[in-house]
Every structure is written in structure tokens, then in C-alpha cells.
Amino acid sequence: MGTRTVLAPQRCLFSEQKNTCDPFDYVDGHFMGDDGFVVPNNFAEFYERFPNHIRQWVKRHADRSSNEDIDDWTQDLCAHMSSLPATSNYRRAGKQDVIQTFDPFRHYGANLPRFLNYINRCLANRFLTIRAERMRNPLSHAEPLLCPQIGEEASSDDEFCAVLVDKMKAVHLGSRKQVEDKLLITEFVDFVRIENPQLVSVLGTMAMTATQTEAARKLGTTGADVERLYRQIRNLGRSFLSGKRPTPRNQRSARRYETKAKASTGESLAPRARPSPDLNSTCWNRVDLYGEVWNRPLVRLSRKYGISDVRLGKVCRKLKIPHPGRGYWAKRKASVAVERLPLPEFKDPPVVRRMKPKNAAARLDKVSVCGQPDGSVRITKVGSWRRLGVC
């Protein structure tokens, strides 16, 4: 008769939960639960007593998998349960497989439900790891090409391989085209965000809807407004594909109505002469600008030339003109000694033009020339694009 040792619940590791631990015995080197279940000592004993447990568990958790997949997963799980990894901490305690890692003190008993619950959790952890590794493998996503699917295209092994290679190339080209289309759509959305940020939300709504009526209902507007927005997005798409920046709306309107006026009079009006760039701009003088930058803040100096301080800072960087940093003017106002950086030498500096304020010659772009029935020509100021009409 073997020795029988009764282990009380007080042996549980967590003393605050000692009342929840079921009593169990230790008989002939085996743990025995309160229901009479004897815990196996190793994987060989477990597989002898439960030969179909792992396979049945895989069938319950494998969704519509083939028998080959179930067999593969069952073999992988059996190999995992029968041997611990070389880096496992349990090996220092003399454990050889997962079955030996079962501790009734940590699992509040040694009966059959608690033992099987521990085994199922070990299987689930390993099964999730196996499936994750399989999903990262591209070959696992490819659909199997069997002979019945190919049909009578291949009558020999060589022809079968050729057809298989052609089909795999087609699948690869299709997936590559999908990736390129996604990248192209992303670039177009960024292009629309730069050119007209208000159309980004409209573009997303139109992509999710099938008809203009549904898009108008989601946007809370009329069908005419949706049609107008659709035309704007279509023009941006053409500009994006051609690589040309879209023409501003007021320039398009002026050009369209000017063409109509020419067609109505039947005359070919001479194109308006644009002012020469040399008359419209002058070049920045590097030495003069250096003196002005150190005598007046960039914000005040930019107002003198009618440009922003950011633009003026870019001009200084192009001409390599050092300008005061933060705190310079405050220290100078407080009579604190400050250092003025010298103007460095710059051989062959670039020519940076400075635009003058608009004069009467520059305002010629904002007039519309229309011919009259009596042969005269009327010049009309062009306002906003909504008020623009045919003369």
C-alpha cells in the first residue's frame, strides 16, 4: 500500500485566497484531487490517458480548416507540450515538459477540471503563436491552385508548372497594382489638402457614397452644390495627373469670358501687353539691406517693402545676410552691449528681385476688354467671379 499524504489548503501560495483552494492528496508521487483524479507526472502519461484531447481541442478552435491543417497543428502542439524550451525557467527546477509544470498550489486544487483548464490555457497560448506566425507568412494567404481549377490547360507536369507560374504572376501584378493605387490615392488626397483643404472632407464623403443624391444627403446640401464640388475635384484630379498646378478660379473666369467677347465681336483683339519684369521689380542690394536689417526689426522693415517678415528672412538667407536673433532688440533697448555680426564675403551672390507696389500698369490684369457693335472697345473692371458677366 503506498504512502498517503494529505495536503491542507493552507499550503496555497496566496494566503488571502486559501479558503478557495480545494484539498488534495499526494499519493505515490502523484497529486490526487478531491474528486479522485490523479494528475499525470509527464506528457507520456498524459497522452496515454488522453490520446485525443489535443486533436479535439484543435478541431473546436480551428475555423473551417482542412484535415491537413488540423494534423499539422496537432503535431506542433504535441511537440510543444512534450518538451520545454531550452530557455525556460522551469528547467532549472528539473521540469522536462509542460505537464510537469502544473502546480496544484497555484491552481487551487488538483481535480480534473482544474487540471484540464491549465492544459487548455497552455494549448491556447501556443496555438495563438502558431497562427500569428502563419499569418505573417505570405504563402499562407495564397489560394491553392489544384488541377481541377486549372482545367485542361495543362496536360503534363511542365505545362502545369507554366500555367501555375502565369497565374502566380497575375496575382502578384494584381496585388502590386492595388498597392500602387493606394499610394496614388494618398498622394492625391495630400494634393487636394494643399490646393483646397475644404474639399478633403467632401472627397471622403463622395468616396463612401454611391450616388450624388446620397452624397448630398450626407453633406446636408443640394445636388447642384455636389455637382459643383465634383467638378472641382475632377479638375484637381486632371491637374494632379498632368503635373500642372490648377489655374485659379478668377483667372479661368476672366479667360473664359474674354474668349466669349472675342467670339461675339468677330474680331481678333490684340493681346494685352504685360509690363516688363524689369519695370515691375528691382534687385535687393546686399550691403544696403544689411544696414537696414541691423537698424530696424524685420517686422517693421517688412512693412516698408510691403512683404512679410518671413519673406524678408528668406531673402537674407539667400544673400547670406546675418540678422539679429531673439532678444537683440530688447537688450539694445535696455542699453545692454550687443554684438553685431559682420557681413561675410559672398562671391557671385544670386540676383533676388524685389516686387514694387502695384501700379496702374499692373492693374491691367484686372480689366476685361470687350468689343462693341459700333466698332469701339469698352474696358470693364473685373470684380469677383460671381459678379463677372459678359459685356
Backbone torsions as a table, in degrees:
resi	resn	phi	psi	omega
1	MET	NA	129.2	-177.4
2	GLY	-74.3	162.1	178.9
3	THR	-74.6	144.8	-177.0
4	ARG	-125.9	123.6	179.0
5	THR	-121.6	124.0	179.1
6	VAL	-92.7	121.7	178.7
7	LEU	-101.6	122.7	-176.2
8	ALA	-79.0	162.1	178.9
9	PRO	-64.1	-19.1	-177.9
10	GLN	-64.6	-12.2	-179.8
11	ARG	-79.1	-0.7	179.5
12	CYS	-64.9	149.9	-177.0
13	LEU	-68.9	-36.7	-176.6
14	PHE	-96.3	105.5	-173.5
15	SER	-68.1	-30.3	-179.1
16	GLU	-71.9	-15.2	178.5
17	GLN	-114.3	26.3	-175.3
18	LYS	-68.7	-22.9	-179.3
19	ASN	-75.6	-18.2	-179.6
20	THR	-87.5	-8.8	-178.2
21	CYS	-80.5	129.3	178.5
22	ASP	-76.4	145.2	177.3
23	PRO	-70.7	145.7	178.7
24	PHE	-147.3	162.7	-177.3
25	ASP	-116.2	166.9	175.3
26	TYR	-125.5	104.9	-172.6
27	VAL	-124.1	122.7	175.3
28	ASP	51.9	42.1	177.0
29	GLY	79.2	10.0	179.3
30	HIS	-124.7	144.9	171.3
31	PHE	-81.9	139.2	-179.4
32	MET	-127.2	124.4	-179.4
33	GLY	-77.8	176.9	-179.5
34	ASP	-70.4	-16.6	177.8
35	ASP	-94.0	6.1	179.6
36	GLY	88.3	3.6	-179.7
37	PHE	-75.9	135.0	179.0
38	VAL	-102.6	122.0	-176.8
39	VAL	-75.4	129.4	177.5
40	PRO	-63.1	149.4	-178.6
41	ASN	-87.1	-24.4	-178.5
42	ASN	-152.3	177.6	-176.8
43	PHE	-68.0	-34.0	-179.8
44	ALA	-62.1	-42.9	177.7
45	GLU	-68.1	-38.2	177.6
46	PHE	-63.4	-45.3	-178.4
47	TYR	-67.6	-30.0	177.6
48	GLU	-68.9	-36.8	-178.7
49	ARG	-87.2	-30.3	-179.6
50	PHE	-128.5	72.4	-174.5
51	PRO	-70.8	-26.4	-175.2
52	ASN	-108.6	8.5	-175.6
53	HIS	-66.0	-46.2	-175.9
54	ILE	-67.7	-41.5	-179.6
55	ARG	-66.3	-40.9	178.2
56	GLN	-65.2	-36.3	178.2
57	TRP	-65.8	-40.8	179.2
58	VAL	-64.8	-40.1	178.9
59	LYS	-61.8	-36.1	-179.3
60	ARG	-72.6	-28.0	-174.2
61	HIS	-106.9	-5.5	176.8
62	ALA	-95.2	116.6	-175.7
63	ASP	-81.6	110.7	173.4
64	ARG	50.7	42.6	179.1
65	SER	-92.2	155.7	179.7
66	SER	-75.9	167.2	179.2
67	ASN	-64.8	-31.0	178.4
68	GLU	-66.0	-41.7	177.7
69	ASP	-64.8	-40.9	179.5
70	ILE	-63.3	-41.2	177.6
71	ASP	-63.9	-41.5	179.8
72	ASP	-63.8	-45.9	-179.6
73	TRP	-65.5	-37.2	179.0
74	THR	-63.7	-42.1	178.0
75	GLN	-65.1	-40.9	179.5
76	ASP	-64.6	-40.4	-179.9
77	LEU	-70.0	-37.1	177.3
78	CYS	-64.5	-40.7	177.7
79	ALA	-65.1	-37.2	178.8
80	HIS	-67.6	-41.0	-177.6
81	MET	-74.0	-25.1	-174.7
82	SER	-85.5	-11.0	-177.5
83	SER	-152.5	136.1	177.3
84	LEU	-84.9	152.1	176.1
85	PRO	-62.9	156.8	-178.4
86	ALA	-66.5	-24.8	-178.9
87	THR	-94.1	6.1	-177.6
88	SER	-70.6	141.9	178.9
89	ASN	-71.9	-21.1	-179.9
90	TYR	-67.4	-24.3	-179.3
91	ARG	-66.9	-26.2	176.8
92	ARG	-68.1	-26.1	178.3
93	ALA	-90.2	4.8	177.5
94	GLY	90.5	13.0	178.5
95	LYS	-83.2	145.1	-177.9
96	GLN	-115.2	-28.7	-179.2
97	ASP	-139.2	177.3	-176.4
98	VAL	-70.1	-31.8	-178.3
99	ILE	-62.2	-37.3	-178.7
100	GLN	-72.3	-13.8	178.9
101	THR	-81.4	-5.6	178.9
102	PHE	-67.4	126.3	-179.1
103	ASP	-121.2	109.7	-178.8
104	PRO	-63.7	-24.0	177.8
105	PHE	-69.5	-37.8	-179.9
106	ARG	-79.6	-24.0	-177.6
107	HIS	-106.7	16.1	169.1
108	TYR	62.8	33.7	176.1
109	GLY	145.4	172.2	-178.8
110	ALA	-128.9	23.2	178.8
111	ASN	-78.6	174.9	-174.0
112	LEU	-64.2	-46.4	179.8
113	PRO	-59.4	-41.1	-178.2
114	ARG	-69.4	-36.1	178.4
115	PHE	-67.2	-46.9	-179.9
116	LEU	-67.2	-32.0	176.6
117	ASN	-63.2	-40.3	177.5
118	TYR	-66.4	-43.0	179.3
119	ILE	-63.0	-42.2	-179.2
120	ASN	-65.6	-36.5	178.1
121	ARG	-67.0	-38.7	175.8
122	CYS	-63.6	-41.2	177.7
123	LEU	-64.6	-40.6	-178.7
124	ALA	-65.0	-41.8	179.8
125	ASN	-62.7	-44.8	179.7
126	ARG	-69.8	-36.2	-179.2
127	PHE	-65.1	-40.4	177.5
128	LEU	-64.4	-37.1	177.5
129	THR	-65.7	-42.1	-179.8
130	ILE	-64.3	-43.8	-180.0
131	ARG	-65.6	-37.7	178.5
132	ALA	-64.6	-41.2	177.0
133	GLU	-64.7	-35.1	180.0
134	ARG	-71.4	-36.7	179.4
135	MET	-68.5	-28.8	176.9
136	ARG	-75.8	-12.3	179.3
137	ASN	-86.0	119.1	-178.2
138	PRO	-62.1	-28.7	-177.7
139	LEU	-68.1	-22.4	-179.6
140	SER	-73.6	-19.0	179.9
141	HIS	-89.3	-15.4	-178.2
142	ALA	-74.6	134.5	179.2
143	GLU	-75.1	136.5	-179.3
144	PRO	-67.2	134.4	179.0
145	LEU	-102.7	104.5	-179.0
146	LEU	-96.9	166.4	-179.9
147	CYS	-60.2	-42.2	178.2
148	PRO	-61.0	-30.6	179.5
149	GLN	-72.6	-35.6	179.4
150	ILE	-75.1	-29.0	177.6
151	GLY	81.1	-142.2	-176.9
152	GLU	-94.7	20.9	-179.3
153	GLU	-71.8	-27.1	-177.6
154	ALA	-123.2	126.1	178.9
155	SER	-106.1	-9.1	178.9
156	SER	-139.3	176.1	-178.6
157	ASP	-66.8	-39.2	-179.9
158	ASP	-64.9	-43.9	178.9
159	GLU	-66.1	-37.1	178.3
160	PHE	-62.1	-42.7	178.5
161	CYS	-65.1	-38.6	179.7
162	ALA	-64.9	-45.5	178.4
163	VAL	-62.8	-40.3	179.7
164	LEU	-63.2	-41.2	178.8
165	VAL	-65.1	-40.7	179.0
166	ASP	-62.3	-42.2	-179.7
167	LYS	-67.8	-37.5	178.0
168	MET	-67.8	-36.3	175.5
169	LYS	-63.9	-40.4	178.7
170	ALA	-63.6	-41.8	178.0
171	VAL	-63.6	-40.9	179.3
172	HIS	-64.6	-43.5	178.5
173	LEU	-63.8	-38.7	178.4
174	GLY	-63.8	-45.2	178.7
175	SER	-65.9	-37.1	178.4
176	ARG	-66.3	-38.5	178.5
177	LYS	-65.8	-36.5	177.1
178	GLN	-62.9	-42.0	178.6
179	VAL	-64.2	-43.5	179.2
180	GLU	-64.1	-38.7	178.4
181	ASP	-64.4	-39.6	178.0
182	LYS	-63.9	-42.2	177.9
183	LEU	-64.8	-39.4	179.6
184	LEU	-65.3	-39.8	178.2
185	ILE	-64.9	-40.5	178.3
186	THR	-62.6	-42.1	178.3
187	GLU	-65.2	-37.8	179.6
188	PHE	-67.4	-39.3	178.1
189	VAL	-63.4	-40.8	176.2
190	ASP	-64.3	-37.2	177.9
191	PHE	-64.1	-43.6	178.1
192	VAL	-65.8	-37.7	179.4
193	ARG	-63.5	-31.0	178.8
194	ILE	-79.7	-44.3	-174.2
195	GLU	-77.4	-43.6	-177.7
196	ASN	-149.5	88.6	-175.8
197	PRO	-61.6	-23.9	-178.2
198	GLN	-68.5	-19.6	-177.4
199	LEU	-88.4	-2.5	-177.5
200	VAL	-67.6	-47.6	178.9
201	SER	-65.6	-36.4	177.7
202	VAL	-65.4	-38.4	178.7
203	LEU	-63.4	-41.5	177.2
204	GLY	-65.3	-38.9	179.1
205	THR	-66.5	-41.9	179.3
206	MET	-67.3	-30.7	178.9
207	ALA	-70.5	-29.4	-178.4
208	MET	-88.8	-11.3	-178.5
209	THR	-109.4	157.4	-176.5
210	ALA	-97.9	-30.1	-176.9
211	THR	-126.7	162.2	178.0
212	GLN	-69.6	-30.1	178.0
213	THR	-64.2	-44.0	178.2
214	GLU	-66.3	-38.0	177.7
215	ALA	-64.7	-40.3	177.7
216	ALA	-64.0	-37.1	178.7
217	ARG	-67.1	-39.7	178.8
218	LYS	-70.3	-36.7	179.9
219	LEU	-81.0	-13.1	-179.1
220	GLY	70.8	36.8	-178.8
221	THR	-135.8	-171.9	-177.5
222	THR	-95.7	168.6	179.2
223	GLY	-67.3	-31.9	179.1
224	ALA	-66.1	-40.3	177.9
225	ASP	-65.9	-38.1	178.0
226	VAL	-64.5	-40.0	177.5
227	GLU	-63.0	-39.8	178.1
228	ARG	-65.5	-43.1	178.1
229	LEU	-64.7	-36.8	178.4
230	TYR	-63.6	-38.7	178.4
231	ARG	-65.9	-38.8	178.0
232	GLN	-63.7	-43.2	178.9
233	ILE	-65.5	-37.6	178.8
234	ARG	-65.8	-39.5	176.6
235	ASN	-65.4	-38.5	176.6
236	LEU	-65.3	-36.2	177.3
237	GLY	-64.2	-41.5	177.4
238	ARG	-64.3	-40.4	178.1
239	SER	-66.3	-36.5	179.6
240	PHE	-66.1	-41.8	-179.5
241	LEU	-72.6	-34.2	-179.5
242	SER	-82.2	-15.7	-179.3
243	GLY	81.7	8.1	179.7
244	LYS	-102.9	143.6	177.6
245	ARG	-72.9	141.1	-178.6
246	PRO	-66.8	145.7	178.6
247	THR	-75.6	135.1	177.1
248	PRO	-56.9	153.1	-172.1
249	ARG	-66.6	-38.2	-178.4
250	ASN	-67.1	-35.6	177.2
251	GLN	-68.8	-37.7	177.8
252	ARG	-63.9	-40.3	-178.9
253	SER	-66.3	-45.0	-179.7
254	ALA	-62.9	-40.2	-179.7
255	ARG	-67.2	-38.7	-178.8
256	ARG	-67.3	-46.6	-178.4
257	TYR	-72.5	-27.2	174.1
258	GLU	-67.1	-38.4	177.2
259	THR	-64.8	-39.5	178.1
260	LYS	-64.5	-38.8	-179.6
261	ALA	-65.7	-40.4	177.6
262	LYS	-63.2	-40.9	-179.3
263	ALA	-67.7	-35.2	-178.1
264	SER	-70.1	-37.4	179.6
265	THR	-81.1	-20.4	-179.2
266	GLY	74.0	10.9	-179.1
267	GLU	-109.9	153.8	177.0
268	SER	-102.4	96.5	-179.1
269	LEU	-72.4	144.5	179.1
270	ALA	-69.7	141.5	178.9
271	PRO	-64.8	146.5	179.9
272	ARG	-66.0	136.5	179.3
273	ALA	-82.7	120.9	178.0
274	ARG	-82.7	146.0	178.3
275	PRO	-63.9	151.5	179.4
276	SER	-69.7	143.3	178.0
277	PRO	-59.3	-29.5	-179.9
278	ASP	-67.4	-29.8	177.8
279	LEU	-80.5	-22.5	-175.0
280	ASN	-92.8	-11.9	-174.6
281	SER	-149.6	155.9	173.1
282	THR	-127.5	166.5	-177.8
283	CYS	-93.0	145.4	175.9
284	TRP	-71.4	135.7	174.0
285	ASN	-91.7	123.6	-171.8
286	ARG	-67.1	-42.4	-177.6
287	VAL	-70.7	-43.7	-179.8
288	ASP	-64.3	-41.8	-179.6
289	LEU	-66.9	-33.1	177.3
290	TYR	-63.2	-41.7	178.5
291	GLY	-67.4	-38.4	-179.9
292	GLU	-70.3	-35.7	-178.5
293	VAL	-65.2	-35.0	-177.8
294	TRP	-89.3	-2.7	177.2
295	ASN	-108.5	-10.7	-177.7
296	ARG	-150.7	140.2	177.9
297	PRO	-59.4	154.5	-177.9
298	LEU	-63.1	-34.1	-178.0
299	VAL	-64.9	-43.6	179.8
300	ARG	-74.3	-36.1	-179.6
301	LEU	-69.1	-33.2	179.3
302	SER	-66.0	-30.7	177.8
303	ARG	-66.2	-29.8	179.2
304	LYS	-64.2	-38.5	-177.7
305	TYR	-96.7	-0.8	177.1
306	GLY	72.7	28.5	176.7
307	ILE	-128.2	174.0	-180.0
308	SER	-84.5	159.4	178.2
309	ASP	-66.4	-28.0	176.8
310	VAL	-65.4	-44.1	177.7
311	ARG	-62.3	-40.7	179.6
312	LEU	-66.2	-36.4	176.3
313	GLY	-65.1	-37.1	176.7
314	LYS	-64.4	-37.6	177.9
315	VAL	-63.5	-41.0	179.2
316	CYS	-64.3	-37.4	179.2
317	ARG	-69.5	-37.5	178.7
318	LYS	-64.9	-38.8	-177.9
319	LEU	-92.0	3.7	179.5
320	LYS	56.3	49.7	177.7
321	ILE	-103.3	115.8	177.8
322	PRO	-70.8	142.1	178.9
323	HIS	-130.5	158.2	-176.4
324	PRO	-61.1	146.7	177.4
325	GLY	-92.6	-167.1	-178.9
326	ARG	-69.2	139.1	178.1
327	GLY	86.9	-5.9	-177.3
328	TYR	-65.7	-49.4	-175.7
329	TRP	-71.4	-31.0	176.5
330	ALA	-67.3	-42.6	177.3
331	LYS	-65.6	-38.3	179.7
332	ARG	-67.1	-35.5	177.7
333	LYS	-69.3	-31.3	179.1
334	ALA	-87.1	12.0	177.9
335	SER	61.8	36.2	176.4
336	VAL	-95.5	138.9	-179.4
337	ALA	-65.5	124.5	-179.9
338	VAL	-124.4	155.2	-178.6
339	GLU	-98.6	134.2	177.2
340	ARG	-103.0	119.0	-177.9
341	LEU	-69.6	136.1	-179.6
342	PRO	-74.4	159.0	178.4
343	LEU	-80.1	118.0	-178.9
344	PRO	-74.6	159.1	176.4
345	GLU	-72.5	142.3	-177.3
346	PHE	-144.1	103.9	179.1
347	LYS	-80.0	134.9	179.6
348	ASP	53.3	60.6	178.4
349	PRO	-67.4	149.9	179.2
350	PRO	-69.7	157.0	178.0
351	VAL	-89.0	114.9	179.7
352	VAL	-112.5	116.9	-176.7
353	ARG	-85.7	148.8	178.1
354	ARG	-117.2	122.1	-177.3
355	MET	-75.7	136.7	175.6
356	LYS	-82.3	162.5	171.6
357	PRO	-59.3	149.6	-176.2
358	LYS	-64.6	134.6	177.9
359	ASN	-113.3	-169.5	-177.3
360	ALA	-66.9	-32.7	-180.0
361	ALA	-68.1	-36.2	-179.5
362	ALA	-72.7	-24.7	-179.2
363	ARG	-78.4	0.9	177.2
364	LEU	-65.2	-21.8	179.9
365	ASP	-69.9	-13.5	-175.4
366	LYS	-104.6	24.2	178.0
367	VAL	-123.3	155.0	178.3
368	SER	-118.3	126.6	-178.6
369	VAL	-96.9	121.8	-177.5
370	CYS	-127.2	137.6	177.0
371	GLY	-84.3	148.7	-178.4
372	GLN	-109.0	156.7	179.7
373	PRO	-58.9	-30.4	-178.0
374	ASP	-83.4	5.8	178.3
375	GLY	95.9	-8.4	178.9
376	SER	-82.6	172.6	-179.3
377	VAL	-123.5	129.9	178.9
378	ARG	-110.0	134.0	178.5
379	ILE	-105.6	121.9	-177.4
380	THR	-120.4	136.9	177.9
381	LYS	-73.1	135.4	-179.5
382	VAL	-92.3	122.1	176.9
383	GLY	-94.4	-141.3	178.6
384	SER	-69.7	163.7	-175.0
385	TRP	-70.2	-20.3	179.2
386	ARG	-76.6	-30.7	-178.4
387	ARG	-93.9	-1.8	-176.7
388	LEU	-73.9	130.8	-179.7
389	GLY	-136.1	167.2	178.7
390	VAL	-77.1	127.6	-179.3
391	CYS	-69.2	NA	NA
